[in-house]
């Protein structure tokens, strides 16, 4: 069995909604890949989800992955809430429509080929992987607002 792929993913937003960015780092077997991008009008939660989705989509084969995120929204959403939302027809326990349903569906699809462990890390607390993912997310915003094209790297 191969070593797991470690994924650090983070989203950022300046204003909520406002310009946002996402960043992710994939690490496996001593190699790393950085990804980032941005959107002009979005929310922090959408960027947190997008970071994980783009990272999982970048995997080229079935993998064991450990996803590290400072977003309890992402971690609890995928591990606990998603099945309940679907059972209720994409409604919350309060019977309101689930926000970001489109991204939750994309995330669920992106997880299907992989075995994933979901880990929460405290944001802005010195975790190197999380700090780097945060920097990439902010780079996505910076390039977007400066007129540069935020891109995958």
Number of C-alpha atoms within 10 A of each C-alpha: 5 8 10 16 20 20 28 29 35 34 33 30 25 15 12 13 14 16 22 31 35 33 32 35 25 23 18 14 10 5 8 12 14 18 22 29 28 31 19 14 13 19 21 22 21 23 26 27 26 26 29 27 21 21 22 25 14 13 15 7 9 12 18 17 22 18 23 24 28 21 21 14 14 21 19 14 16 17 11 11 15 19 12 14 18 14 10 13 11 17 16 17 12 7 11 9 14 17 13 13 15 10 16 20 12 16 21 12 13 18 18 11 13 14 12 17 14 15 16 15 17 13 14 11 10 11 12 11 21 25 17 19 28 25 20 27 29 24 22 28 28 19 16 20 16 9 8 11 14 22 13 14 9
